[in-house]
Amino acid sequence: MTFDLDGRKWPGTYEELVEQYSSKTPEERLAERERLNAQEFASWRQQRHDSAVDMCRRLSEMGARFADRRFSNFLVDDGNRDALEAAQVIADAACSPNAPSLGGYLWSITPGIGKTHLAGAIVNECVDRGTLAVFTTGVGLIMRIRDSYNKRGNVKEGELDIIARLTHVRLLALDDVGTENFTPDVGRLFYALINGRYERNLGIVITSNLSLASLCRQWTQSGVEEHVGRKLVDRLIEMCNFKVELTGQSRRGIA
């Protein structure tokens, strides 16, 4: 039961509060009021954080297949051990508020080798530990942005909202980069997102079937202004502390 006093909710009845406070000094009463205010603020802050974590889960595009991807159920071998260790370090850094953000570029020519599993595991680990992180694919991001346009091609508020959210979360995983059609609009979208995270010193994880050099060639030869593709790759080189190639055979059907 609560009642209002000075515009605030206080526990118990008025009579109980009078009895409780009558034996306290003014200093003790002030300390009690400050304690209750702190509890209210902590509860509000936790509610805001829980809402943000829920937003991250809704923004992520893992689906049922990748929602349960964890480091613990990743099949380790000599071809991916370095990538697993890098992924764990990146996740730990993201979950440590005072640690600098880390990033990674995980790539392999062979598909189905575990890159997406590791990207999903990083994001799942972060969200499980209360850290704001989002998983999305390059193509999925583009489709989501296009859905935020109306039939006349005008930008809706939703597009700006999507970019803002993905720019500010502690860690962002972009899966399967390089499979999208890199048009001028897509180039500007990627630049806004990656440069925004670069300026805020926030972590990013990229997975691709292309090496960074091959991705650079694809982006710069796509018809988009060459400096855009080079700027993007330059920022990824700096942001991705770990650049790891996974080797081995496809695991599709195994995990």
C-alpha positions, 0 to 999 in steps of 0.5 A, a space after each residue: 500500500 502507498 500514499 502520496 506525499 509531496 507528489 511522491 509515492 511512499 510505502 505504508 499508510 500515513 499513520 505508519 509513516 508518522 509513527 516511523 518518522 516521529 522517532 527519527 532525527 531530521 538527518 535520519 528522515 532526510 537520509 530515508 527520503 534520499 534512500 527511497 528516491 534512489 530506489 525509485 531511480 534504480 527501478 526506473 533505470 532498470 526498466 529503461 534498460 530492460 526495454 532497450 534489451 528487448 528492443 535489441 532482441 526485436 531488431 535482431 534477425 536471428 530466427 529460431 535457427 540461430 537464436 540458440 547459438 552460443 559459444 558452448 555449442 560451437 563445434 571447435 576445430 583447428 580451422 576455427 579455434 582462433 575465430 572462437 577465441 577472438 569472438 569471446 574476447 570481443 563479447 567480454 569487452 562489449 560486456 565490460 562498461 569500462 573496457 574499450 570496444 573491440 571488433 572483428 572481421 570473420 571471413 571464409 571462402 567456404 560457406 556454412 563454416 560457422 561465421 554466422 554461429 559465432 556472430 550470433 553467439 557474440 550477440 546472444 552472450 551480450 544480450 544475456 548479460 544485459 549489454 545492448 547488441 544487435 545481429 542483422 544481415 547486410 541484405 536484411 538491413 537494406 530490406 528493412 530500410 526500404 520498408 521504411 519508405 512510402 510508395 512515393 519514395 519519401 523517407 519515413 521516420 522509421 528509417 532514421 530511427 533504425 539507423 539511430 538505434 543500430 548506430 548507438 548499441 554497444 555492439 553490432 554484428 553485420 552478417 554476410 556482408 558483400 552479398 548485397 547489391 552495392 548501389 549508391 544508396 546502399 553505399 551511403 547507408 553503410 557509410 552512415 552506419 559504420 562511420 557513426 559507430 566509428 566516431 562513437 568508438 563502438 564495437 562491430 563484427 562483420 562476417 563475409 565470404 570475402 576477404 577485406 581486400 576482395 570486399 574493398 575491390 567489390 565496393 570500389 568497382 560497384 559504380 559507387 563513388 570510389 572514396 566511399 568504398 575505400 573510406 568504409 574499408 579503411 574504417 573497418 580495418 581500424 575497427 576490427 581488431 581481429 581479422 580471422 579467416 575460418 577454414 575447413 569444410 561446410 558444417 551445414 547439416 551438422 550443427 
